[in-house]
Amino acid sequence: MPSDISIQSLLTAKSESSRRDHHKFSAATPTNDPRSSAPLRSLRTESGRITYPLIYVSPAGSISVILAHAIIIEMSIDRCVRVVCHDKFAAFINGRGTASCILHKKARMLHTRDMVYTKFSASNDRLAVIGNEGILFSMSHLNEAFLVSSHIKGPSAVSLDTLDFSSGHLENDFSIRLFYHEAQTGTQYTIVSKEIVHEASYDRKPDGTLVMHINGMTVRQTRIGDIAVDARPRVIQCSPSVASVHVRSSYIDMGVQENEKAYVKRGLKRVHVSRSGMVVSDGNCITSMDHFGRIVSST
């Protein structure tokens, strides 16, 4: 049996090691008062190489966290979050979970309080709009759309001549506009943002996982780059290596998966997309469309 002194020495060493691994961003700032300016903050190795994470308070009052694998997380004092992986995807969710979006090479999804607009890219783009009355869906080469609703039996065809099914509002990077529309930003919030940065901290786990605590949220990044921003019930998860991204809240669950698969879930309404086509459901009313745009089943 080890002596009490040996056990105490081990516990003391472990406690000191834990304190060394627990970093405050303010400890790395070159200024005397970490709240007096908004520099990039991180730790540098002896060789001068920057080690992530870095953190920055912008003149607009938002906070940017820069991580390895080309990941940038932008956040506001009211906990709006935008995650960007350059040239692969972007995801946003506001502080209440009532507005969110995903931009991806294979899909674009825009969720507002009552509606979800989606465009899934393929040889024939799949289009779907989820609303209170049901789901309207089509493909880019079709002259009509179809409505699936728990209030009616079977899909109902709607002529596109009488319906604006354009997705022009999904063509630009609306995640930036949505962030600054929903988030509390502005020069008046710069001081508060700096206080949030001052209180933020991070740990590096033995397996290389980064765990950051900031503004009541937890950010995790694995050694291979996978990200999770946890502000439960709001969660953004993404993987730069396979270009997958998921957004979840009390109002929405949507994501782009591997192998050109994607989905949206809002209440009892579902849209699932793959190379073979799409499946749309509102409760027990389910309709399948193949990749040619033909209805192949309906219940």
N, C-alpha and C positions, 0 to 999 in steps of 0.2 A: 504494500500500500504506500503511495507517495505521502510525504509529510504534509502537514497543514501549510508549512512555509512554501513548499514546492507548488501546491495547489494555488495558493495566494499569488505566487509569482506568475504562474501561467495565466490566471485571471487578469492580473494587472497588465501583463504583456498583451493579452487579447484585447483588453479595453483600450490600451494605447494604440494598438493597430487599427481598431475600429475608428478611433478619433482621427487617425491619419487618413483613412479612406473616406471620411465624411468631409466634403469640401463645401465651403461657402464661396460663391462667386466673388464676393467683395474682397476676399483674401488675395485675389489675383489682380485687382485693379491697380494701376500705377498712381492713382491719386490718393491723397490723404483721407478724404471723405468720399466713400464710394457713391454717395448720393449727390455729389456736387457736379457730376458730369455723366455722360452716357457712353463710355468707351466700350469696345469689344472686350469682354472679360473671359479669360480662360487661363489655363496654366501652360507654360512653355517648358519643354525639356531643355537640358543643358546645351543641346545642339542648336537650340533656337526654333525647333519645329513646334508648331502650334498643335496642342492636343485638344480634342473636343470634349465637352461642349463649349461653344462661345455664346455670349449673350449680349444683346444690344437693345437699348431703348431709343427708338426713333424720334425725330422731332415731332412726328404726328402723334406721339403718346402711346404707340403700340410697342410690344416687346417681341423681339425676334430671337429665337434660339437656333443656332446653327450646329448641326450634328454631322457625324461622319456619313459617308455614302450619299453625299449631295442632298441631304434632307434639311429643310428649313421649316421651323414651326413658328408661325406668327400668332400672337395672342393679345387679348385686350384685358383691361382690368375687370370687366364683367364676364370674363372667361369664354369669350368667343375664340375659336381656334381654327386656324387654317394651316394645313400641312402640305408642303410642296416637295416633290422630287423632280428636279429639273428634267424636262423633256420626257417625263413618264406619266405623272399624274399630279393632281391637286385635289384636296378634300377640305370641306369647311362644315362647321356646325356652330350655331349661335349658342348663347349661354342658356337658353331655355329649351333647346332642342326643337324649336318650331320652324327653323329654316336650316337647310343644309344642302350640300351639293357634292358631286364628284365629277371631275374632268379627267378623262383618260383617252388614250388613242383609240380604244375600242368602245367607249361608252361615255355619254354625258347625261347626268341626272341632276335635276333641279327640284328640290322639295321646298314648298312653302307651306303655310299653315294648313290649307285645304286641298292643295293640288301637288301632284308629282309629274314633271315633264321628263321624258326619257327619249334618248336616241342611241341605239346600239348599232355601231358601224359594222358592216359586212358587205358582201357583193350586192345585196339588197338590204339597205338600212332598215332596221326594225324600229318603229315609232310607237310610243304608248303614252297616254295621258291618264293618270289615275285621279279620279274626283269622287265626290260624295255619292254620285248616282251610279258609278260603275267605272269601267275601264274602256277607253277608246283606243284601238290599236290598228296598225296598218304596216305596210312596207312601202319603201320609196317609189317602187315601180307600179304600184296599184292605183286605180282610179277611185277607190272607195275605202272607207274605214269600217271597222266593226265594233259594236258596243256589246260588252259583256256586263250584265248586271244581275244581281240577285232579285231584282224586281221584275224581270222579264224572262221568258223561257227561250233559250237558245240565243245565239249572237244575232244582232240586228245590224244590217248593212246601212251605211250612211254615205251618200255621194260626197266626194271631196269638192264638187262644184259649189255646194252649199255650206261647206265647212272649212274653216281655216285651220288646217292641220300642219302648217309650216312650223319649222323648228328654228327659225332664224335667231331667236333669243338664246339658242344653245350653241351658236357658232363661235362666240367669243369667250375669253376667259372671264366668265361671270363670277368666279370665286373671289376675285379681288373686289369687284363692285359689291358683292354680297357681304364680304367682310366689313368694308368701310360703311356700308349702309346699316348693318346690324350692330356693329361694335361701338362701344363708348371710346372714341379716339378723339384726339385734338391736343393742342399744346397745353390745355388746362389739366390734362391727365398725366403729364410727363413726370411730375414729382411723385405721384402715387405709383406710377410704373416703376420708378427707380426704387421706391420703398419695397415693392414686390420683388425686384431683383436682389435687393439687399438681404431679404429674408430667404431667398431660394437657396437650395443646397442640392448636392448630388453625391452618389456613392458609385464606386466601381466594384461589382461583385467578382468573386474568384473566377467565374466562367467568362468574364469580360463584359457582362451586361451592365449597361449604364442605367441607373435609376435616379431620376430627378424629381424633386418635389418643388412645385412652384404654384403659388396662388390657389392652393387647395386642389391642385391637379397632380397626377403622377405621370411622368413620361418615362417610358422604358425603351431602350434600344439594345438589341442583342448584338453579339460580335459580328454576325453576318448582315446586320443592318435593319432587321425587322423592327418596326415601330409600333408602340401602343401608347395613345394618349388617353388616359383614364380620368374622366370627370363624371363618374356614374351619377345618373344612368346614361350619360353621353360617353361614347367611346369611338375613337378613330383608330383603326388598325391598318397597317400597310406593310408591304414587302417590296423594296426596290429590286431585289434579285429576280422576282417572278412578276413584278409589276401588278400585284394585286392590291386592292384597297377596299376597305369596308367602313361604313358609317352606321352607328346605331344610336337610338335614343328611345324615349317612351313613345315617340310619334312615328318613327321610321326605322327600317332595317334595309340597307341596300349595299350592294357591293359588286366589284368586278373581280372575277376569279381567273384562274389559269385556264388555258385551252379555250379561250374565247367564250367563256361562260359569264353570265351576269344575272342579277336578280334585284327585285324591289319588293318589299313587303310593307304594307301599310294597313294595319287592322286585319280584316279578313281578305283584303285584296292582294293579289300576287301577280308578278310578271317574272317569268323565267325565260332566259334567252340562251341559245347555244348555236353551234354551226348548223344543226338540223332544223332550226326554226324557233318558235316561241310558244310557250304555254301561258295562258292568261286565265285567272280565276277570281271570282267574287263570291266568297263563301263556297257553296256546293256547285255553283255554275262554272264549269271549266271548259275552255275551248283551246284546241291545239291548231297551230298553223305551221306548215312545213316551210322550208327555205325558199320555195317558189311562190309563197303567198297563198297557198291553197288551204282552206279549212279542212282538216283531216279527221277531227273528232269534236264532239260537243255534248256536254251533259247538263 
